[in-house]
Amino acid sequence: MTDFGGSSAPGPGTVPWGEFWYLPMEVVRFGPGSLAKLPEEVDRLGGRRAFVITVPSLERSELLPRVRNLLGERLAGVFSGVRAHVPYGAVMECTMAARAASADLLVSFGGGSAIDTARAAALAIGEGVTTVAELEAFRARYDRATGSTIPATSGRSLPHIAVPTTLSAAEFANAGAVTSETRRVKDLLIANELTPRVVLLDPQVAIATPIDLWVSTGMRSIDHAIETVYSPRHQPVTDTLSLESIRRLAAALRAARHDSADLAARAQGQIGAWLSYFGEMNLSLGLSHAIGHQLGPKCGVPHGVTSCILLPHVMRFLAPVTADRQALIAAALGVDTAGLSAEAAAAAAATAVEELVRDLGQPGRLSDVGVSRDRFGEIAEGVLQDLVVAGSPIPIESTAQIMTILEAAA
């Protein structure tokens, strides 16, 4: 039986100060049977015509009929055309279908792509968007000289209930990632109103998710947590939750890999993913995410897999300025750091991440997923334009810095 107990202990320091902003999420229901609360939550939010947004694989499964039956007469329709990396074209198809069904509430059922599709469609319907160009006008923009610009919204987005089936933790965000098919870049649509109002974490639903998808998206959540711990804007709340997330996810993912039918492992993974993304609106994720955002639309690499490959190399690149923070990460990953210098503990943290990736049977090199060196220049250029690169503890000012990491991961 895997031990999921324990917690990280607080350390000494100066008197903390700052602020912590909460997103407008009203409730997270977790544990076996949580899906059964779906009709109750639809009614509580005033929904009369709930529109389900899902992926083709779930449409073919026995799970979607359960959702249909639970919603009953509340069901306005189903869109099952969600696509990986959320292209704008698929978002507009979903938007038109939901609008034609007179939807007044959206239910995402699936992983991060389903959740982000629902988020973008909720915005498009609320803003009266009818074309890709109109939706693109809401994308956040980043310039290294002037910083980020996030367009204002009217606040009329449709309410959204998320029923996640992976560990991407997208359900806990106020930002959706959407890919431009023409520019081949991933845009972020950011507004607090895009946060799902309700999240239902049901391990009995998640247990049907293929194990490789489960553990790779779990590594994505570990990536969230690690980049949170060494973010320049970290704070006590995010420290505590992120370190516990790392510890809990590492154990839960190994247990699920050993036995994909382990309900406790699936449930603990869901809690770990939740903790990994609890306070992200209070800081910015960083370099691993910025590079991963490029590998998705440009090279077709799933986001969880990008974290498996890149995270250890990004950690080593950042170690000169984050060694003390990475020492905390090492301890959360089970490394005995007693007697180690901060630098040695940081090195052990990156190695522990690599060992976890190997234990989970996931790719560890860019060559494993077909990304060749002739793509590195294009990827590096894209990173410099990515919004979250601003969260890197080491300022990223040239493609040469990115190339160093890509070469290490080749």
C-alpha positions as CSV (number, residue, x, y, z in Angstrom):
1,M,0.0,0.0,0.0
2,T,1.5,3.3,-1.0
3,D,1.8,5.8,1.8
4,F,0.4,9.2,0.8
5,G,0.6,10.8,4.3
6,G,2.8,13.5,5.7
7,S,3.4,17.2,4.8
8,S,6.2,19.6,4.3
9,A,7.3,21.4,7.4
10,P,7.6,25.2,7.5
11,G,11.1,26.7,7.8
12,P,12.4,29.8,9.6
13,G,12.4,33.2,7.9
14,T,11.4,36.8,8.1
15,V,7.9,38.0,8.7
16,P,6.0,37.2,5.4
17,W,4.0,39.9,3.6
18,G,2.1,40.2,0.3
19,E,-1.3,39.4,-1.1
20,F,-3.0,36.3,-2.5
21,W,-5.7,36.5,-5.1
22,Y,-8.4,33.9,-5.5
23,L,-10.1,32.9,-8.7
24,P,-13.9,32.9,-8.8
25,M,-14.2,29.1,-8.5
26,E,-17.1,28.2,-6.2
27,V,-16.7,24.5,-5.4
28,V,-14.4,21.5,-6.0
29,R,-16.1,18.2,-5.4
30,F,-13.7,15.3,-5.1
31,G,-13.7,11.6,-4.5
32,P,-15.6,8.6,-5.8
33,G,-19.1,9.5,-7.1
34,S,-18.5,13.2,-7.5
35,L,-19.7,13.0,-11.1
36,A,-23.2,12.3,-9.7
37,K,-23.3,15.9,-8.4
38,L,-23.3,17.2,-12.0
39,P,-27.1,17.8,-12.3
40,E,-27.2,19.4,-8.9
41,E,-24.4,21.9,-9.8
42,V,-26.1,22.7,-13.2
43,D,-29.3,23.6,-11.3
44,R,-27.4,25.6,-8.7
45,L,-25.8,27.7,-11.4
46,G,-29.2,28.3,-13.1
47,G,-28.4,26.2,-16.2
48,R,-31.3,25.0,-18.3
49,R,-29.5,24.1,-21.4
50,A,-26.1,22.4,-20.6
51,F,-23.8,21.8,-23.6
52,V,-21.1,19.1,-23.2
53,I,-17.7,19.6,-24.8
54,T,-15.6,16.4,-25.1
55,V,-13.0,14.5,-27.1
56,P,-13.7,11.8,-29.7
57,S,-12.4,9.0,-27.5
58,L,-14.8,9.7,-24.7
59,E,-17.7,10.0,-27.2
60,R,-16.9,6.3,-28.0
61,S,-16.7,5.3,-24.4
62,E,-19.2,4.2,-21.8
63,L,-18.6,7.3,-19.8
64,L,-20.4,9.9,-22.1
65,P,-23.7,8.0,-21.8
66,R,-23.4,8.4,-18.0
67,V,-23.1,12.2,-18.4
68,R,-26.0,12.3,-20.8
69,N,-28.2,10.3,-18.4
70,L,-27.2,12.5,-15.5
71,L,-28.1,15.7,-17.4
72,G,-31.4,14.3,-18.8
73,E,-33.6,17.1,-20.0
74,R,-30.9,19.7,-19.1
75,L,-28.7,18.4,-22.0
76,A,-28.8,20.8,-24.9
77,G,-26.2,19.0,-27.0
78,V,-22.7,17.5,-27.3
79,F,-19.6,18.6,-29.2
80,S,-17.0,15.9,-29.6
81,G,-14.7,17.6,-32.0
82,V,-12.1,18.8,-29.5
83,R,-8.6,18.5,-30.9
84,A,-5.2,18.5,-29.4
85,H,-3.6,21.9,-28.8
86,V,-7.0,23.5,-29.3
87,P,-6.8,25.1,-32.8
88,Y,-9.0,28.2,-33.2
89,G,-10.9,26.5,-36.0
90,A,-12.1,23.7,-33.6
91,V,-13.0,26.4,-31.0
92,M,-15.2,28.2,-33.5
93,E,-16.9,24.9,-34.6
94,C,-17.7,24.3,-30.9
95,T,-18.9,27.9,-30.4
96,M,-21.3,27.7,-33.4
97,A,-22.7,24.4,-32.2
98,A,-23.2,25.6,-28.7
99,R,-24.8,28.8,-29.9
100,A,-27.1,26.9,-32.2
101,A,-28.2,24.7,-29.3
102,S,-29.0,27.9,-27.2
103,A,-26.6,26.7,-24.5
104,D,-26.6,28.7,-21.3
105,L,-23.9,26.6,-19.5
106,L,-20.9,24.5,-20.7
107,V,-19.7,21.2,-19.3
108,S,-16.1,20.2,-20.3
109,F,-15.5,16.5,-20.1
110,G,-12.0,15.4,-20.8
111,G,-8.4,16.7,-20.4
112,G,-6.8,20.1,-20.9
113,S,-7.9,20.4,-24.5
114,A,-11.5,19.9,-23.7
115,I,-11.3,22.3,-20.8
116,D,-9.5,25.0,-22.9
117,T,-12.0,24.5,-25.8
118,A,-14.9,25.1,-23.4
119,R,-13.1,28.1,-21.9
120,A,-12.5,29.7,-25.3
121,A,-16.1,28.9,-26.5
122,A,-17.5,30.4,-23.3
123,L,-15.6,33.6,-24.0
124,A,-16.6,33.6,-27.7
125,I,-20.3,33.2,-27.0
126,G,-20.3,35.8,-24.2
127,E,-18.5,38.3,-26.5
128,G,-20.6,37.6,-29.6
129,V,-17.6,36.4,-31.5
130,T,-18.3,34.9,-34.9
131,T,-14.9,34.6,-36.5
132,V,-11.4,33.5,-35.6
133,A,-10.1,37.0,-36.1
134,E,-12.5,38.3,-33.6
135,L,-11.5,35.7,-31.0
136,E,-7.8,36.3,-31.7
137,A,-8.4,39.9,-30.6
138,F,-8.7,38.7,-27.0
139,R,-5.3,36.9,-27.0
140,A,-2.7,38.1,-24.5
141,R,0.4,39.6,-26.0
142,Y,3.9,39.9,-24.8
143,D,6.8,42.1,-25.7
144,R,10.1,41.9,-23.9
145,A,10.4,45.7,-23.9
146,T,6.9,46.6,-22.8
147,G,5.7,43.5,-21.0
148,S,2.3,41.8,-21.3
149,T,-1.1,43.2,-22.5
150,I,-4.3,41.3,-21.6
151,P,-7.4,42.6,-23.4
152,A,-10.4,43.3,-21.2
153,T,-13.6,41.3,-21.5
154,S,-17.2,42.2,-20.9
155,G,-17.7,39.5,-18.2
156,R,-20.5,37.8,-20.1
157,S,-18.8,34.4,-20.6
158,L,-21.0,31.4,-20.1
159,P,-20.6,29.5,-16.8
160,H,-18.4,26.4,-17.1
161,I,-18.4,23.1,-15.1
162,A,-15.2,21.0,-15.6
163,V,-15.1,17.2,-15.3
164,P,-11.4,16.5,-15.9
165,T,-10.2,13.1,-16.9
166,T,-6.4,13.8,-16.9
167,L,-4.0,15.6,-14.5
168,S,-3.3,18.7,-16.6
169,A,-4.9,20.9,-13.9
170,A,-6.3,23.1,-16.7
171,E,-9.6,23.1,-14.7
172,F,-8.0,25.3,-12.0
173,A,-6.8,28.1,-14.4
174,N,-8.3,31.4,-15.6
175,A,-6.3,31.1,-18.9
176,G,-7.0,29.0,-21.9
177,A,-4.3,28.0,-24.5
178,V,-5.5,28.1,-28.1
179,T,-3.4,27.5,-31.2
180,S,-3.3,29.6,-34.3
181,E,-3.1,27.3,-37.3
182,T,-1.6,30.1,-39.5
183,R,0.9,31.5,-37.1
184,R,1.7,28.1,-35.5
185,V,1.9,29.6,-32.0
186,K,-0.1,29.0,-28.9
187,D,-2.1,32.0,-27.6
188,L,-3.4,32.6,-24.1
189,L,-6.9,33.8,-23.5
190,I,-6.9,35.2,-19.9
191,A,-9.8,36.5,-17.8
192,N,-10.9,35.6,-14.3
193,E,-14.4,34.8,-15.6
194,L,-12.9,32.0,-17.7
195,T,-12.3,30.0,-14.5
196,P,-14.6,27.0,-14.3
197,R,-17.2,27.7,-11.6
198,V,-17.3,24.1,-10.5
199,V,-14.8,21.2,-10.8
200,L,-15.8,17.6,-10.3
201,L,-12.8,15.3,-9.5
202,D,-14.1,11.7,-9.7
203,P,-11.4,9.0,-9.7
204,Q,-14.0,6.4,-10.8
205,V,-14.2,8.4,-14.0
206,A,-10.5,9.0,-14.3
207,I,-9.6,5.4,-13.8
208,A,-10.6,4.8,-17.5
209,T,-7.9,7.3,-18.7
210,P,-5.0,5.4,-20.4
211,I,-2.1,5.2,-18.0
212,D,0.5,6.9,-20.3
213,L,-1.8,9.9,-20.7
214,W,-2.5,9.9,-17.0
215,V,1.2,9.9,-15.9
216,S,2.4,12.3,-18.6
217,T,-0.2,14.9,-17.6
218,G,0.7,14.2,-14.0
219,M,4.3,15.3,-14.9
220,R,2.8,18.5,-16.3
221,S,1.3,19.2,-12.9
222,I,4.7,18.5,-11.3
223,D,6.1,21.0,-13.7
224,H,3.5,23.5,-12.5
225,A,4.5,22.9,-8.9
226,I,8.2,23.0,-9.5
227,E,8.1,26.2,-11.5
228,T,5.9,27.7,-8.7
229,V,8.4,26.8,-6.0
230,Y,11.3,28.6,-7.7
231,S,9.2,31.4,-9.2
232,P,10.6,34.9,-8.2
233,R,7.1,35.6,-6.9
234,H,6.7,32.5,-4.7
235,Q,5.0,33.0,-1.4
236,P,4.2,30.9,1.7
237,V,0.8,29.6,0.4
238,T,2.1,28.6,-3.0
239,D,5.2,27.1,-1.4
240,T,3.3,24.9,1.0
241,L,0.8,23.7,-1.6
242,S,3.3,23.2,-4.4
243,L,5.8,21.2,-2.3
244,E,2.9,18.9,-1.0
245,S,1.8,18.6,-4.6
246,I,5.2,17.3,-5.7
247,R,5.4,14.8,-2.9
248,R,1.9,13.5,-3.4
249,L,2.1,13.4,-7.2
250,A,5.4,11.5,-7.2
251,A,4.0,8.8,-5.0
252,A,0.6,8.7,-6.8
253,L,2.0,8.5,-10.3
254,R,4.3,5.7,-9.4
255,A,1.5,3.8,-7.8
256,A,-0.8,4.3,-10.8
257,R,1.9,3.2,-13.1
258,H,2.3,0.0,-11.1
259,D,-1.4,-0.6,-11.0
260,S,-3.6,1.4,-13.3
261,A,-6.7,0.2,-11.5
262,D,-5.5,1.7,-8.1
263,L,-8.4,4.0,-7.2
264,A,-6.5,5.6,-4.4
265,A,-3.6,6.4,-6.7
266,R,-5.9,8.1,-9.2
267,A,-7.7,10.1,-6.4
268,Q,-4.4,11.2,-4.9
269,G,-3.1,12.2,-8.3
270,Q,-6.2,14.4,-8.7
271,I,-5.6,16.1,-5.4
272,G,-1.9,16.6,-6.2
273,A,-2.8,18.2,-9.5
274,W,-5.2,20.5,-7.8
275,L,-2.5,21.6,-5.3
276,S,-0.1,22.2,-8.1
277,Y,-2.2,24.9,-9.7
278,F,-4.0,26.5,-6.7
279,G,-2.4,29.9,-6.8
280,E,-1.0,30.4,-10.3
281,M,-2.7,33.7,-10.9
282,N,-0.5,35.1,-8.1
283,L,2.7,34.4,-10.1
284,S,3.9,33.4,-13.5
285,L,5.0,30.0,-14.6
286,G,8.3,30.0,-16.4
287,L,10.8,28.5,-18.8
288,S,9.8,24.9,-19.0
289,H,6.2,26.0,-19.9
290,A,7.4,28.6,-22.4
291,I,9.4,26.0,-24.3
292,G,6.6,23.4,-24.0
293,H,4.2,25.9,-25.5
294,Q,6.3,25.9,-28.7
295,L,6.8,22.1,-28.9
296,G,3.0,21.6,-29.0
297,P,1.8,23.6,-32.0
298,K,5.2,23.5,-33.9
299,C,6.1,19.8,-33.4
300,G,2.9,18.1,-32.2
301,V,4.4,17.0,-28.8
302,P,1.8,16.6,-26.0
303,H,2.2,19.1,-23.2
304,G,2.7,16.4,-20.5
305,V,5.5,14.9,-22.6
306,T,7.2,18.2,-23.0
307,S,7.4,18.5,-19.2
308,C,8.9,15.0,-19.0
309,I,11.7,15.9,-21.4
310,L,12.4,19.6,-20.6
311,L,11.9,20.0,-16.9
312,P,15.2,18.5,-15.6
313,H,17.3,20.5,-18.1
314,V,15.5,23.8,-17.3
315,M,16.1,23.1,-13.6
316,R,19.8,22.7,-14.2
317,F,19.9,25.8,-16.3
318,L,18.2,27.8,-13.5
319,A,20.1,26.2,-10.6
320,P,22.8,28.9,-10.3
321,V,20.1,31.3,-9.1
322,T,17.5,28.9,-7.6
323,A,19.6,26.3,-5.7
324,D,18.0,27.0,-2.3
325,R,14.5,26.6,-3.8
326,Q,15.5,23.5,-5.7
327,A,16.8,22.0,-2.5
328,L,13.2,22.1,-1.2
329,I,12.1,20.4,-4.3
330,A,14.7,17.7,-3.8
331,A,13.4,17.0,-0.3
332,A,9.8,16.8,-1.6
333,L,10.9,14.2,-4.2
334,G,12.3,12.0,-1.4
335,V,16.0,13.0,-1.7
336,D,17.9,12.9,1.6
337,T,19.3,16.4,1.6
338,A,21.0,16.2,5.1
339,G,24.5,17.4,4.8
340,L,24.2,18.5,1.1
341,S,25.0,22.0,0.0
342,A,22.2,23.8,-1.8
343,E,24.0,23.3,-5.1
344,A,24.3,19.5,-4.5
345,A,20.7,19.3,-3.5
346,A,19.6,21.2,-6.6
347,A,21.5,18.8,-8.8
348,A,19.9,15.9,-7.0
349,A,16.4,17.4,-7.6
350,A,16.9,17.4,-11.4
351,T,18.2,13.9,-11.3
352,A,15.2,12.8,-9.2
353,V,12.9,14.3,-11.8
354,E,14.7,12.2,-14.5
355,E,14.3,9.1,-12.4
356,L,10.6,9.7,-11.9
357,V,10.2,10.1,-15.7
358,R,12.0,6.8,-16.3
359,D,9.9,5.1,-13.6
360,L,6.8,6.3,-15.4
361,G,8.0,5.0,-18.7
362,Q,7.9,8.4,-20.4
363,P,10.2,9.9,-23.1
364,G,13.3,11.6,-21.8
365,R,14.8,13.1,-25.0
366,L,13.6,15.3,-27.8
367,S,14.8,12.8,-30.2
368,D,12.4,10.2,-28.6
369,V,9.5,12.3,-29.9
370,G,10.9,13.2,-33.3
371,V,12.1,16.7,-32.6
372,S,15.3,17.2,-34.6
373,R,18.0,19.9,-34.1
374,D,16.9,21.7,-37.3
375,R,13.7,22.8,-35.4
376,F,15.6,24.3,-32.5
377,G,16.0,27.8,-33.9
378,E,12.3,28.1,-34.7
379,I,11.4,26.9,-31.2
380,A,13.9,29.3,-29.5
381,E,12.5,32.3,-31.4
382,G,9.0,31.4,-30.3
383,V,10.0,31.1,-26.6
384,L,11.2,34.8,-26.7
385,Q,7.7,35.8,-27.6
386,D,5.9,33.6,-25.1
387,L,4.0,35.4,-22.3
388,V,5.2,33.0,-19.5
389,V,8.9,33.3,-20.3
390,A,8.8,36.5,-18.2
391,G,8.5,34.3,-15.2
392,S,11.9,32.8,-15.6
393,P,14.2,33.4,-12.6
394,I,17.0,34.0,-15.1
395,P,15.9,36.6,-17.6
396,I,15.7,35.2,-21.1
397,E,17.2,37.7,-23.5
398,S,18.5,35.6,-26.4
399,T,17.8,32.4,-28.4
400,A,21.3,31.2,-27.3
401,Q,20.0,30.6,-23.8
402,I,17.2,28.5,-25.1
403,M,19.4,26.6,-27.5
404,T,21.6,25.5,-24.6
405,I,18.6,23.8,-23.0
406,L,17.3,22.3,-26.2
407,E,20.8,20.8,-26.9
408,A,20.9,19.4,-23.4
409,A,17.5,17.7,-24.0
410,A,18.3,16.6,-27.6
